[in-house]
Amino acid sequence: MKLSTCLFLLFQFLAQQSFAQRAIRGIVYDGDNKEPLIGASVMLKGTNVATITGTDGRFSLNGDTNAKTLLISFAGYSEQEVPIANSNEVTITLRPKANLEEVVVTSLGVEAKRSNLSYSTQRVSAKDFNTSRIGDISQQLSGMVPGLNINTGNGSGVSSSRIVLRGEASLNLNKNQPLIVVDGVVVSNNLDGVGGASESGNNLPVDYGNGLTDFNTDDIEDVSVLKGSKAAALYGTRAANGALVIRTRSGANKKGLGIEYNTGVTIDRVTSFWDEQTDYGGGFDNAFRVDWGGNYGAPTDGALIKQPTGAQSSTGISVEPTPFLKRLDRKGFFQTGVGTNNNLALSFNNNKTWGRVSMSHLSRTGIVPNTEYKRKNVGFRLGTDVTDRLKLDISANYINSSSDNLPVIGGGGEGIINNMYWGMNNYDYNDYKKDIWLPGKEGVTQNYFLSWGTNPWLIVRKNLNGFKRKRLFGNIKATYKLTENLSAFVRTGTDFYDDRRQSQRPSGQPNFPNGMYREQSIGFQETNTDFLLSYDKKMKGDISLNLNAGANRLDQTYNTDFYESRKLGVPFVYNKGNAGDVPRTINYDATKRINSVYGSAQVGLDEKLFVDVTGRNDWSSALPMNDNSFFYPSVGVSAILSRLLNLPQMISYAQLRASWAATGNDTDPLLTQRVLSFGTLPSSVINPSNLVNPALKPEKTKAIEVGGEFKFLNNRFGVDVNYYNNVTTDQILQVPISQASGAVTRLINAGKIKNSGIEIFAKATPVRTKSFGWDVTLAWARNRGKVVELIDGVESFVIAQGPSGGTVEARPGGRMGDIYGRGLARTSQGDLILDVVNVSGTSLVRPRLDNRIKRLGNYNPDWTAGFTNSFNYKNLTLRFLLDYRSGGLLSVADGALLYRSGIVTETLPYRTSKFVPDGVVAGTGGSFSKNSIPTTGQDWYRSYYPSANVESNSYDATYLKLREVSIGADLKPWLKMLPVESLRFSAFGRNLFTKTKSSFLRHFDPESLALSGSSLIPGFIVGQLPSPQTYGFNLSVGF
Amino acid sequence: MNKAKILCLFVVMLVIASCTKKFEELNTNRNAPTSNNPATLLPSVIFEPINDHMTLQTWLTDQIMQYYVRRNDNQLDAYDFATGSAFFNAVWRQNYSAISNANDMISAAKERNLGAYEAAGKTMRAFYMATNTELWIDAPGIESGLGINNTNPAYDKQQTIYTNVLKDLKEANTTFAASSGFVAGGDVLFKGDVMKWRKLANSLRLRYLLRLSNRTEVNAPAEINAIVSDPTAYPIINNNSEAGVYDFSGTSPNISSFAVQSITVFSGLSMSKRIQQVYEVYDDPRVDFFFRRPVNIAQFPNHEGVPNGIPREQAQSWNGNGDANTSVLTTRFVNNGLLDFTIISNAEVKFILAEAAMKNWINTGTSAKQYYDAGITANFSQWAIEIPPGFLDLPAVAWNNTLVRVMDQKWMAFFLNNTVEAWGEYKRTGLPNLTIGALATTVTAGKVPTRIFYPQLEQSINSLNYKAGSTSIGGDNITAKHWYQN
């Protein structure tokens, strides 16, 4: 049909040519870069004679000689009328719509000019972030939006990201994420975890990717970041943390038929890992020991030592001596990950109907051998003007993502990294690669050099964690223009997914002696149906009026099904029927509904001053019946000073804005009614560990924001500054209670958290000539989240339990993100207290650990800055992005292990000699005297950096990262003879260089976080896989 | 379409939006039961905390009481109790959770007039409370396990806790006697045998009375005598088949946390020097039952133990290679249900009576020696080990009318039979003789710990009560004194 429409247009064009009396030719240029514009619409005003410009920007049409004016239009550019006069050859320059006319998508999918808005928003266009097609969209936005903080877990194949806008307002770690909206439909970014804590020996979590990882970034047109409560006030309860409003490409901005094909390849290379020492091998006291783990052993000087090969056994020592050498290649265990991404899109537009269909296939192999991630997307958009008044818009996305194996994440025994901690330098993983089992003992005894560790090849080849996720989201929207000023739309949209995971563990390995089989399935659906009535009117005296009123119904269902057997009946058979024990099974269903009505009013004065108010009322089924309604208003003002006042010439634009907003929030369903839990034995029940609350109230956030946007020197330099202050009260929290009550937590309304901060987004174009341009942006942000009040009688609220006893705690007067843990004991003078211990008849000193926990720092940065530079030379673009993070603490559970097992170069000093540590030893009667007892490096590192010493294993997380360098080329001008409309090539490198302030953090990626169950815990890393450098290229062809 | 119609439409939408009729139904939880049923609460009251007790016994009290040494991870053996917080907290959590389940079961049983469930609730509550006070001294007591009704329970003094424990056990015996039994099922401990429950309650009362016998307020001798002299009113455990043991089926989840340990863990659990002495002095066959001789038998033909409380590096490489050259714990209990969880054993009851008879608190016609011999015999027979002829007359074993002898054999009988109680008896009597390791000495100045730290969470979440409780015991340290210690 679309093709026929095109043909029809063509015929029409030809027909007109033959009967015309006058031929008009011309070319249309872009006003900024002077390039020809392709596909601009050219029309003889007052007639139906029209055409579009060709690939060289040229057009020609024949028309009535009486026609006096050409009307030229192109999406994103100001419409222009050009008098034809007597010339038949015209050159037209279209000006892009100036930035002050920049349109963003606000609440409910309503588009608005930024200058009219009383709050800060930022729109990022896909071409600015989609140069490197890696990860999900949040990772690509990193460093481009001030106040947007992204932390990505370190998966292999796929990784979930944690997104926080303007600091964490909720004491519930998992409720600080912004709302994600695609084409007006709220979509899930859930992280549905499976598995336990990050140090669990046989129940480590798996990162299956959260909701955003499903999206095809090639389908994205732009993202509007609505940061504050005001911006999101109309989205209701869940937008208290802001919103990312994504628009997909619709096909509307290109006339006729378009075909676009994009192909890309990415390479993940492990270029750095732990900075290992190579001088010593496995063992202790400078001597090799069998089945030990750790590298304080004999020097790797090639001396002949008895080293058992094959499976470890206590008697295995009686083999021929072999040279003792550094053979273990930890970094070499990882592989180069390869990803391919192919995307084909067809679009069409015949002025009345437009649409786009895209298909993409993404496949990545991870850096951990035998891990991978695959995704297929089909996207569909269709818009049509059914009549002059009725418009239909349909959007649908189907996603099929899957993996045969993803690695477990964390530092526990079943993970790869745990093996690396304990691996002995004198062994070689490759010796255990071919035979992972002892001959004839498949599924009974593994082949490995540690009896208590797991052969890493067994882990990657046999301990599989796969998933299959099918997801559909989309919406249908009908807009009807009732009168010139009044329009209405009705829309219904849904997001639905079905996620099935399974994990397999064969028997015969230390952490799973009997094997394990687990299945988990998650079903989720959210349907929103809404309705909006809009009234837009220009009144007398240049007053404009915009009124909106609407209603929404949200229905959410969530169900899970879980099965786990820790004993396989028949080895290597993974089926629910093959349980050798009584498997653990549970299912859970929950539903929720929120009904809402809302309205907004904006009054504009001569496009100079805007005042707006909004109000929304929600009724949530998750709240107690007698108190389930909550109302939240907002008010704001925007003044465009540059239009109101006579500003100096150098100021091209100035806007001031201020707003106040309240948002409410409900909670998860089924939290108002007490139910018992099932006990471990059949036919048994127990009291629930979480006490529900039948008297919950909705949460409240009140936010104030003031800011302004200023542009100077003909828009060459611009800056957008914001200050905000958000106060969240009455949070609905699972508050830990004394476990002596019989329960672990209770649900209450409590706490008062204040987040305030400053965001600066600066943009400059230092150089702009006809062929060369240099654009710079700087995104700088600083946020302070303060715990103003907590809960009566509770000194501390543990927000998250990190590894090794480290915790994230909220304490009144403290900051959000404070890390607590044990540290070294010191005297009141600050001297390190050392204990004298007797090891094998020799006295040594060891630092004493304080039993009390204390505040060690805060995981949030003091400030962050993202700095992008792009250089354009003719049809080449070079772009690089630097990220800087100042301050913040990172607690590295892995660090303790690197010291404990003598892996890193830090453990080389004092291998064979002793030193006298600074500190004091206790004398009689509470006195201390300066230490004079020497100790060995081996004993000191192990006693100074035990896992429990969270203090010494925490480091200043300040870093500078060269996040991305990309080079793009528009090849079409060079390859004009090719029958294509556009041809672009880009190559990029990501994660290219990291400089950490703390030297020890060179072993790690400082911006990662820990995954524990369903939570991504910032401030901690444990069992971190190496962070690869990514290189890749993309080739796009358009027809 | 005119404006009136639009207004109408809008009003309709408003009405739909504000309609919340179905909300209550939507927010009703259909995933789990909502009411307290004694017959479904009873299995969890009995079972839920057991595995955390097993774990505590395996990693802490077996080492404190010097049965074995966990060579590769001996921080707890060296009294660095901060490293054990995870499973200490688990015991706290599970015991109080079970107490809350027991409280709900008791009140539901009272309502329904189901005396046996009420009495079983009291018996188990008493056992968990007593364990708690053994582990922490002062601890949440009468205010604990009340769920939403008290989320900040105050700490009771040990005296109060034990007073309530004794009261619960006494009442349980009476209520059981008058009850119509476990009519609704759910008794996973004794399969509905009320008489066994009565014997459990009364035997536990004997244990705790003996524990408190240093305190004259308790009047333990007379109370013990009252029980022992009236077997009809107060039946007690008399043979192994009546012992208070939970019998694991051996199939997950009905399997003990001990049995699911990886087999390699066991080769890291070396016989202690203290057990090696038993082997050397009187070659007890139970030593061979519990421990496997060194793998490197050519070089080490005899049992080789490792001293407790020494630096780990030393323990790991004992005799040059701890794996090969020391005796390690048997793997006979791995991956099966052979090892039960003992609440109280028949042997322990016999040793209690031996001590009571020796101290002339009771006069049943059975002598202290007879009770003593019966205790040893009961323990041998629990493990199905044949008692060697003349064993009871060996110089190091034969009854000599001393507490040292009772406590030596009681200690042997406690192994894998609830060593938290072996520790309790050590705290009461200072017996058997233990040698504190070099590293452990630096931590507690030469004392065997008496308790474990309160859970860290209590410090911040129940801070006022925590402070009062720890002040009352002289500070939250691991050598604080129990009320019964004097």
Interface residues (C-beta under 8 A of the other chain):
Chain A: F284 D285 R289 V290 D291 W292 S314 T315 I317 S451 W452 L482 L486 A488 P510 N511 P513 N514 F531 L533 A549 G550 A551 N552 R553 S565 R566 K567 G580 D581 V582 R584 N587 Y588 D589 A590 T591 K592 R593 N595 S596 V597 N617 W619 S620 S621 A622 M625 N628 S629 P669 L670 T672 Q673 R674 V675 L676 S677 F678 G679 T680 L681 P682 S683 S684 V685 I686 N687 S689 L691 P736 I737 S738 Q739 A740 S741 G742 A743 V744 R746 G793 V794 E795 S796 V798 G805 E809 R822 D835 V836 V837 N838 V839 S840 L849 N851 I853 A948
Chain B: M1 I6 F10 M13 L14 I16 A17 S18 C19 T20 K22 F23 E24 L26 N27 T28 N29 R30 N31 A32 P33 T34 S35 N36 N37 A39 T40 L41 L42 P43 S44 F47 E48 N72 A82 T83 S85 N89 W92 R93 Y96 S97 I99 S100 N101 N103 D104 A139 P140 E143 S144 G145 L146 G147 I148 N150 T151 N152 P153 G185 G186 V188 T251 S252 P253 N254 I255 V260 S262 I263 T264 V265 S267 G268 V295 N296 P311 E313 Q314 Q316 S317 N321 D323 A324 N335 A438 L439 T442 F453 P455 Q456 L457 E458 S460 I461 N462 S463 L464 N465
